[in-house]
Amino acid sequence: MRPSSRFSNLRRLASAGLLMLALGAPAQAREPAWVGAWASSQQVPEPRNTLPDAALTDATVRQIVRVTAGGPQIRIRLSNAFGTAPLRFSAVHVARPRAPGSAAIDAASGRRVTFDGRAEITVPAGAEYLSDPVDFAVRALDSVAVSFHLPAAPAVQTGHPGSRTTTFHLHGQRVADADLPGAEKVVRWYQLAGIDVPAAPRSAAIVAFGDSITDGYGVGPDRNERWPDVLAERLQQVPSLRRLSVLNHGIGGNRLLLDGLGPNALARFERDVLAQTGVRYVIVLEGVNDLGTAAQAGAMSPEAHARLVADMIGVYRQMVARARARGIKAIGATILPFAGSFYKPDAAHEADRQALNAWIRAPGNFDAVIDFDAVMRDPAQPDRMRADLDSGDHLHPSMAGYRAMAEAVPLSLFKP
């Protein structure tokens, strides 16, 4: 074969491969090696949620998380995403917890976690680090106790204040101890970003991406009553959907356009959605805090209202485009009503919410829609949340409200 002919054939094969990639065939046929089973969004804890350096110096930290997918192994993702200096973990350990809200573990179940075959790891500033696979079988909805020892406190802490789960810390290297008597308790997570399991056929992760409504504001510690928790439970009740996991990437106070207690939604979309292990779906529920903080700022001109709506839609468009480019189905969720809340929205801000929800519902803007607004609004006062689903602050749902949200998610969105 002449060289020119051989190169022509190679070009044709390459073009065919690129066409198949553009059509998404390889992405559909190729299963990920791992899939996310639990994750949380990382941020710099605000001062009231930051532990004193002394508390994290020569400290064992034991944290409990509930996985939403099972498998014969797990791997752990440690985070120093917001750190400004390398962070050393001298030992990491996993085990089965004895009971919710307790530091006690089944010591016989415990396993040492290694990193490139070593028992300790130093995570560079701004980075996250995956462990080696650990032979530690879990089932969907099992809880896992992750313990690590820090010889020195982080220069800047990375964590998730809205854990709704009790964490334990005390001095000394105690990662494998059956209990931690005398440990201090906090309801936050630190330096722990995710747990993965090996992917089975048709495995995929669903990212619930949002603000405090997704993060579960108002849910009591160790109760797993956020709407993504309930959605994960629903998926496990359907045999054909049990391979799907749910990763909660809500941050309290999160906004589309500006930073709040954590990075703005667009700034964190790459790490919290696109980089998640085995993700195939994202549910975007964002926007109420943009509208609310605008309402708090005072009167706005009609032009300012129009600009706010346009800018928010612009961020939605960016997220949808980035998700589609990775083969991720982008599902838009309508913004819940919030009249009567501390934000004190007026009729113009309600009109903005209606305009945004109309855009979210319009075919083609997202790949699919979950109409939380239709479920949660009071039919007699559509700008307000239904009283039986309201926590009482007119912004966050009650436990019944979170359950209603989860039950409103059409499972047909996720069928293979």
N, C-alpha and C positions, 0 to 999 in steps of 0.2 A: 504493500500500500504506500502510495506517495505520501510524504510528510504533510503536504497541504490537505490531502484527503483525510488523513488521520486527524488533523487539527479541526477540520470541518465537522467530522463526526463528533469529536469531543465537544465542539461548540453546540451542536444540535442536542447532545445529551445534557449538557449543562443548561441549555435553554429549557429543555423539557423538565429538568429538575427544578429550575427556578419557577416554571409555570405551576408545577405541582405544589411547591411551597406557597406560591401566591394563592392557590386554591385551597390551601390548608390540608391537603391529603396526608402528608407525613405527620403533621401535628395530631391528626385524628387517629392515625394508626399507631403512633408511638406512645407507649405509656410511660409516665415519669418513673424514675427509679424509686423515688420517695414521695410522700405526700404529707403536707402539714396536718398535724393532729391537734395542736394547740399553739396559739401565738397571742402576743399582745403588742400594742403599739408602744414604742419607746419615746421617751421625752426626758427633759431635765425636770425633776420634781420641783415644784414651787417650794419656797422656804418652809412652809408648815408641813410639807410631806418629805422633807430632806432629813435623813438621819444625821446626828452629829458624827463628825469624823471618828471620835473615840469609840462610837458604837460599832463602827465597821473596821476597826483596827484589831488584828488578831481575832477575827470574828467568824463564827459559823452562822450561816444564814440558811434556814430551812423554809422552803416555799412549797405550797400545795397547788397543783393545777389539775384540771379535769380535761382529759383528751377526748376528742370527738371522733377518732378513728382508732382502730386496733391493728395489731400486728405482732410478729414474734420478736421484733427488736424495736429499739427507739434510738434516736440520736438527739442531742441537746444543743441548742444554740445559745451561747452566752453573748452578752452585748456590752460593748463599751462605746456605743454609737455616739454619745455626746461627751465622752471622756476627752480630756486634753493631755493625758499622759498614758503610757501603757499600764494595764491593770493585770496583776498576777492573781490567778486562782491556784492555790497550792493543792487542793483536793476537791473533787466533785463526786457526788454519790447519788444514786436513785434508789427508792424503795417504795413499798406500798404503805400508805398511811393507815393508822389504826381507826381513826374516826374523824369526822369533820371538826375543824376548830382545835385539833390536838396536834402537838408536835410528835406524838408517839408513832413509831413505825414498826412494821414487822421486820425485825432485824435479819431474819433468815432470807427474806426476799431481796435484801440489799445487794447492789452491784456497784463496783467502782466504775467511774466514767473516765475514759482516757482520750487523749488528743494526740494523734500521730504516734500512738503507742505509749505515751507518757502520762503520768498521773497528774501533772500540773501543766498549766498553759498561761502564757502572758498574752493578753489580747491587745493589739496596738490601739492607739487612740483613734477614735472614729470608726472602729471596726467591730464586726461580729465574728464569732468563731464557732464552727460546727465540730461536735465531738465525733469520735469513732462510733460505729454501731455498737450498741450495748445489748447483750442477750437478756432482754427484760420484756417478757410478753405482756401486752396490755389488750384490753377489750375497749371498744367504744364506750365512752361515758365512765371509764375508770378514772380514779384520781391517782396522781403520782406525786411523791414527795421528792423534791430536788434540793439537795443540800450542797453548799460549797463553803470553802474556807478562804477568807481574804487575809493575807498577812498585813496589808496596809489598805487604808480606805482609798476609794477612787478620788482622783483630783477633782472631777466633777461627776456626780452620780448620774447614772442612766437608769430609768425605771418606768413603772406604770403605776401612778397613784390610785387609779380606780380599780384595784384588784377585786374588791368585794370578797376577798379571801384572806384569811389570817396568815401572816408570816411571822416566823420566830427567829430571834437572833440572840446570841450570847458569845462570850469570849472563849477562845481556845479552839483547837482543831477537834471538832466533835461530829464530823459529818456522818459517821456510821453508827453513832450512839442510838440505842433503841428509844430513848426519850431525851428531852432537853429540859430537865427541871430548872426552874429559875430563869428561863429565857424570857426576854422582853417580847411583847406582841405588838405588831402593827398591821393595819389592813392596807398593805401596799405590796407591790412586787419590785425587786431590784435586780438589775444586771442579767435578767433571764428573758429571752425574746421568743423562743419557740421550742417545740418538740415535734419531730417528724417520725413517721413509721414507714416501713417498706410499702410501696404501692402495689395493690392487687389490681387485676383487670378492672377497668372502668372506674378506678379511684380518681377522685378529684377533690380539690378544696374550694369552698365557697368563702370568700372574704366578705364579712359584714363591715362596711366602711362608714364611719359616722362620728357623731358627737356623743354627748352624755346620755342621750336616749338609747344609743347602741351600747355604750359602756355600762349602762345599767344603773344610772343614778337612782338611789332610793332602795336598791336591793340590799338586804341584810347580809352580813358576812357569812360565807360558806354555804350559801343557799342555791346558787346556780339558777336564778330566776330571771335573768336577762332575756330579752326576746331571742338573741342568737342561741342561748342555751336551750330554750324551748324548741326552736327550729331544729337543732341537732337531735333532740329527743324524737321529734316527729319523723325525721329522716330514718332513724333507726327502727321505726315501726313499719317501714315499707321495705320488704326484702330487696327489691331492685334498686333501692337508693341507699342501702347501708354502707356502700363504699364512699359515700360523700361525707366530708368533714366540714366543720364550720369554724372559721378563724375570726375571732372578735377583734376588730381593729377600730374600736371607738375610742375617742379621747374627749373627756369632759371639756366643754367650752370651745370645741373645735369649730373653725370657720373655713369657708372656701377661699376667702380673699386675704385675710390677715392672720398673723399668729395670735394665739391666745395663751392658754396654759401649755399648749404644745405647738408644734409646727403647723402652719396652715395646711389644708387638705391637699392642695396641689404639690406643695413642697415634700410631703411625705408619701405621695402616691406611689412613687417608684419603690421605696423600701417596703411599705405596708401592703401593697397590692401586687405590683408586677414582680417583685423579687420573692414572693411567698412560694413555698415549695408546693408544686403540683396544682397551683391555682388555675381554675377554669371558669369561675364565675365571680363577679363582684356585685354586691348590692350597695348602691350609693345613697345614703340618707344624710344629707348635709344641707345647710342653708338657714336653719332657724336662728342660729346665733349671728349670722351676718345681718339678717333682718332685725333681730332684737337689738343688737348694739347700735344699729343705725337709728332705731326708734329712741333709744336712750340718749343719743347725741343731740336730739332736738329737732325742730322743724326743718324740713328739706323742701327744696324747690321741686316742681314736677320734673325738671331736667335731671336733678340729682337722683330722683327715684328711678327714672328711665335708665340712667347710667348704672345704678346699682344692679338693676335686673339684668342689663346687658352684660355687665362684668361677671355676674354669677353664672349666667348662661355660658359665657366664654370659658369659664373653668370647667363646667360640665362637659362642654365640647372637647376640651383638651383631655379630660380623663377618659371619655368614651373613645376618642381616637387612639390614645395610648393603649387602652385595654384591647381594642380590636386588633391593633398591630401585633399583639402577643397572642392572639387567638383566644382571648378571654371575653366571655359574654358579659356585657355591661348592662346591669339591671338598675333602672332608676326608681327610687322610692319617693313618693310625694311628701312634701313637708307638712308636718302636723300643725293644727291650729294652736295658737298660743295667746289669744286675747285673754286678758285678766291676769297675765303673768307679771312678774316684776319688770319685764321689759316695757310694759305699757304701750303696746303698738296702737296706732290709730288706724282710721279707715284706709289711709294711703298705704300703710305698710301691709295691711290685709290685702289690698289690691295687688301689691307686689308679690305676695305669697301666691295669690290666685294666678297671676301671670306666669310665675315660675312653675307652678304645678301644671298649668296648661301646656307649657313647653315640655315638661317631663312626660306628660301623657301622650303628646303628639307622636304618631307613628314615625319611626325612623330616627328619632333623636337619641333614644336609648334602644338597646336590642329587645328589651322587655320592660314592663312597668309593674310595680307593686303599689297599689293605691292605699297607702296607710291613712292618708287624709280622709278618704271615704269611710274607712272603718272607725276612725277615732273621733270624728267631728260630731258635734251635737246637731241633729237635724233641724232643731228649732233655732239654733244659733251657730251657724256653720263656721264662724271665726273662733269658736270655743271647743275645747275638748269635752267629750261626753263625761258627765259627772261620775258615772260608774266605772270609768276607765282612767280617771284623773287622780294623780297622787295627792292633789290638793293645792299644788303650786301653779296649776294651769299651764305648765310647760312640760313636765315629765309625767309619763304614764304611771299608774299604780301597778302592782303585781298582776292584777287582772288585765290591765291595759297592755303590759308587755306580753302576756299570754295571747291576748286578742291579736296583737301585731304578728306574732309568730304563726298563729293559726290562719292569718290572712294571706300568708305567703303561698302562692300556688306551687305545689310540689311538681307540677307538670313543667315548670321552668327548667328543672334539672334532670329530666328523664333523658337517658342515653339516646 
